[in-house]
Amino acid sequence: MEYLLVALTAFVLILPVELPDKTFVATLVLSTRFPALPVWLGVIAAFGVQCLVAVGAGTLLSQLPQRPVALVAAALFGVGAAILLRGARRADTEEKEQEEEYAEKVTPSRSGLRAAGASFVVLFTAEWGDLSQLLTAGLVASGKPAIPVFFGSWAALAVVSGLAVLLGRWLLRRVRLSLVRYVAAGVCAVLCVITVIGAVTG
């Protein structure tokens, strides 16, 4: 039960963080150039590697003294909240700019294997040091078990990329990305407070 709750926590944290992010836009652009299934498989493979690295980094950090690490993790959540709040007003404009940027990088191809490979490379190179990676590492560093954090984060990224492939244009027309960023900032802020309280009282 604890593992399920941890995975759900990671999922709920990462999903709103990534929905208005360049991850969504990059996957949307790729899906307009290549077949949907190879794009999605390439993207989630890239996310799997990145989640594994983030969880590994968090595991290493968790070996350090608990209270300082928990405070660092809380700081990561707080910084995430600040970044999301700051960028919320520009979210819709940034989405158009990012779409143009990724469109220039992608060369159309009909091969399923090449489409999956191109999708893997684009997302793998674009997402290093991304907020979702930092938050995933922060969850593990704050004491959450690594395995459920990995699967919760990866599932959230798989859902976001799946939505981009299947419903990207429809969602962008109907959902304000600024609102999603405000929600994500709220989630990060709550986790920041909870982690600080745990560090001080633990």
C-alpha positions in Angstrom: 0.0 0.0 0.0 2.8 2.4 0.9 4.5 1.7 -2.5 1.2 2.5 -4.3 0.8 5.8 -2.5 4.4 6.8 -3.3 3.9 5.9 -7.0 0.7 7.9 -7.0 2.4 10.9 -5.3 5.1 10.8 -8.0 2.5 10.5 -10.7 0.4 13.4 -9.3 3.5 15.6 -9.0 5.0 14.9 -12.4 1.9 14.9 -14.6 0.9 18.6 -14.1 4.6 19.7 -14.2 5.1 18.0 -17.7 1.7 18.8 -19.3 2.6 22.4 -20.1 6.3 21.6 -20.6 8.4 21.3 -23.7 7.9 17.5 -23.4 4.3 17.8 -24.5 5.1 20.2 -27.3 8.1 18.1 -28.6 6.0 14.9 -28.7 3.1 16.8 -30.4 5.5 18.0 -33.2 7.0 14.5 -33.6 3.5 13.0 -33.9 2.8 15.3 -36.8 5.9 14.1 -38.7 5.9 10.4 -37.8 3.5 7.6 -37.1 2.0 7.9 -33.6 3.0 4.5 -32.1 6.8 4.7 -33.0 6.8 8.3 -31.6 5.3 7.3 -28.4 7.5 4.2 -27.9 10.7 6.3 -28.7 9.6 9.0 -26.3 8.7 6.7 -23.4 12.0 4.8 -23.9 13.9 8.2 -23.5 11.8 9.0 -20.4 12.6 5.6 -18.9 16.3 6.2 -19.1 16.0 9.7 -17.7 13.8 8.5 -14.8 16.3 5.8 -14.0 19.1 8.4 -13.9 17.0 10.7 -11.7 16.1 8.0 -9.3 19.8 6.9 -9.2 20.8 10.4 -8.3 18.2 10.7 -5.7 19.3 7.4 -4.2 22.9 8.6 -3.9 21.7 11.8 -2.3 19.6 9.9 0.2 22.8 8.3 1.6 23.9 11.7 3.0 22.7 13.0 6.4 18.9 12.9 6.3 17.9 16.4 7.5 20.2 18.4 5.1 19.1 16.2 2.2 15.4 16.6 3.1 15.9 20.4 3.2 17.6 20.3 -0.2 14.7 18.2 -1.6 12.3 20.8 -0.1 14.3 23.5 -1.8 13.9 21.7 -5.1 10.2 21.5 -4.7 10.1 25.2 -3.7 12.2 26.2 -6.7 9.9 24.1 -9.0 6.9 26.0 -7.6 8.6 29.3 -8.2 9.6 28.4 -11.8 6.1 27.2 -12.7 4.5 30.3 -11.2 6.9 32.6 -12.9 6.4 31.0 -16.3 2.6 30.5 -16.0 1.7 33.9 -17.6 3.9 33.1 -20.7 2.9 29.5 -21.0 0.7 29.9 -24.1 3.3 32.1 -25.9 6.1 29.7 -25.0 4.1 26.8 -26.4 4.1 28.4 -29.9 7.8 29.2 -29.7 8.7 25.7 -28.6 6.6 24.2 -31.4 8.5 26.1 -34.0 11.8 25.2 -32.5 11.1 21.5 -32.5 9.5 21.6 -36.0 12.9 22.8 -37.3 14.7 19.8 -35.8 12.5 17.1 -37.1 12.9 15.7 -40.7 9.9 13.7 -41.9 10.4 9.9 -42.3 8.0 7.0 -42.9 10.1 4.3 -41.2 8.7 3.1 -37.9 12.2 2.3 -36.5 13.7 5.6 -37.7 10.6 7.5 -36.2 11.1 5.8 -32.8 14.9 6.5 -32.9 14.4 10.2 -33.9 11.8 10.6 -31.1 14.1 9.0 -28.6 17.0 11.3 -29.5 14.9 14.5 -29.5 13.4 13.8 -26.1 16.5 12.3 -24.6 18.6 15.4 -25.5 15.9 17.9 -24.6 14.9 16.8 -21.2 18.2 16.6 -19.2 18.1 18.7 -16.1 14.3 19.2 -16.7 12.1 20.1 -13.7 10.5 16.6 -13.7 14.0 15.0 -13.3 14.9 17.3 -10.4 11.6 16.6 -8.7 11.9 12.8 -9.2 15.4 12.9 -7.7 14.0 15.1 -4.9 11.3 12.6 -4.0 13.8 9.8 -3.6 16.3 12.0 -1.8 13.6 13.0 0.7 13.2 9.3 1.7 10.6 8.0 -0.7 11.3 4.4 -2.0 13.1 4.5 -5.4 11.1 1.9 -7.3 7.6 3.3 -6.9 8.9 6.8 -7.5 10.5 5.6 -10.8 7.3 3.9 -11.9 5.0 6.8 -10.8 7.2 9.3 -12.6 7.6 7.2 -15.7 3.8 6.5 -15.9 3.1 10.3 -15.7 5.5 11.0 -18.5 4.1 8.2 -20.6 0.6 9.6 -20.1 1.7 13.1 -21.0 3.4 11.9 -24.2 0.4 9.7 -25.0 -2.0 12.7 -24.6 0.3 14.7 -26.9 0.3 12.0 -29.6 -3.5 11.3 -29.5 -5.1 14.6 -28.3 -2.3 17.3 -28.5 -4.0 19.8 -30.8 -7.4 19.3 -29.2 -6.0 19.8 -25.7 -4.0 22.9 -26.6 -7.2 24.5 -28.0 -9.2 23.8 -24.9 -6.9 23.8 -21.9 -5.0 26.9 -20.8 -1.4 25.9 -20.2 -1.1 28.8 -17.7 -3.8 27.2 -15.5 -2.0 23.8 -15.6 1.2 25.5 -14.5 -0.5 27.2 -11.6 -1.9 23.8 -10.5 1.6 22.2 -10.8 3.1 25.1 -8.8 0.6 24.4 -6.0 1.5 20.7 -5.9 5.2 21.6 -5.7 4.5 24.1 -2.9 2.5 21.6 -0.9 5.3 19.0 -1.2 7.9 21.7 -0.2 6.0 22.4 3.0 5.4 18.7 3.8 9.1 17.9 3.3 10.3 20.9 5.4 7.9 19.8 8.2 9.2 16.2 8.0 12.8 17.4 8.1 12.3 19.7 11.1 10.2 17.3 13.2 11.9 14.0 12.1 
